[in-house]
Amino acid sequence: MIEPELAPCTAITPGRGDLIGTLVRPSQHENRRRISAVLLASAVLLLASSALAQRVQLGAEGVVQSENLGRAFETFSIFGGTPGIAAARYYSEFRLNSFQLPIAHTFEPIEVGQFASVAPYAEVTLGYLTGDQTFPLVPSPTTPTSVKLSFDSWSALSGGGLELRFGDGFRLRPIVLAGYAHVGGDATFTGPNSAFFRTAVHGILSDAALNTALLGGALELVYDTTFPGDLTLTARARYNEVAAIVTSATDPSLKQNGSFGVATASVTLDGPTDWRIATHAVRWLGYVRGTGLPSTNRDILGFNAFAEIGGGLQLIAPDVIRGVQGGTVRASAIVGPGVTGWLVGAALNF
């Protein structure tokens, strides 16, 4: 659970004055400077609790200590740009809105040589994610009453590998992954001395940015089979392991390399309809999918696993645009420990 908190401001400047009254009245400039120093010296902002807290401690010179913020930033890029994670609207500790453009293609199998009957495989996933939430802070006459944290992430993750076909509908894909991600963050305080606190966390929470190179691999198993009535069942299971290597950041405290695991599994059943668009067939589909982030502490996003159930329509049109097999429109509901969500979207099938 993410619980931002500002410790109450109780520090006193000895022999001069405190935030409530003064024994010897200093000049206005000196008073503002001392108030700023006292505020910053006594403030601690906690962005999470439990085992993996994201902690920022402020001192008179600004931020003096921060913990685990780099991994928190990287989590947004991994969640928004890894294949198989639903591009949807999520409601949890953060409100997340994820968009993805996944493109995957299996080429014709190699005909001769050591890799005969093995098919080259390539994919690229473009992701964009936004997240925000407003958190109340510990009440105090001289500190902000709330803070709105917002993040946005852009990512591109490409993959290349081989598709091994074992017969009976089974296909195995070992994949090498490489990509790039950018995450930006901002903090907007509301209440007394908001400007002081926003300036103090500049580059860490407000006007913050983190750029990472993504390197890793995935293993995907696909199974296809057909049933009477022109029904097709497709089952998929995939595990991704991606390392985020920081290339630049607005503050050294964000430079924290990390590794992330993402597991997805789905079952899709589709069948014929009597509908057609021009001469192209339209099929119905229903699916269930599970997603887990086993190496991600659930306190960062508010969750680390969820299930999705949905359905839609698929247009089969392989001869309209070269390389495109058709398109799909779908809708689904998302539910899991600490999260709900929904998806309404359209995609091209490659």
Secondary structure, 3 states (H helix, E strand, C coil): CCCCCECCCCCCECCCECCCCECCCCCHHHHHHHHHHHHHHHCEEECCCHHHCCEEEEECCEEEEEECHHHHHHHHHHHHHCCCCCCCEEECCCEEEEEEEEEEEECCCCCCCCCCCCEEEEEEEEEEEEEEEEEECCCCCCCCCEEEEEEEEEEEEEEEEEEEEEECCEEEEEEEEEEEEEEEEEEEEECCCHHHHHHHCECCCECEEEEEEEEEEEEEEEEEEEECCCEEEEEEEEEEEEEEEEEEECCHHHCCCEEEEEEEEEEEEEEEEEEEECCEEEEEEEEEEEEECCCCCHHHHCCCEEEEEEEEEEEECCCCCCCCCEEEEEEEEEEECCEEEEEEEEEEEC
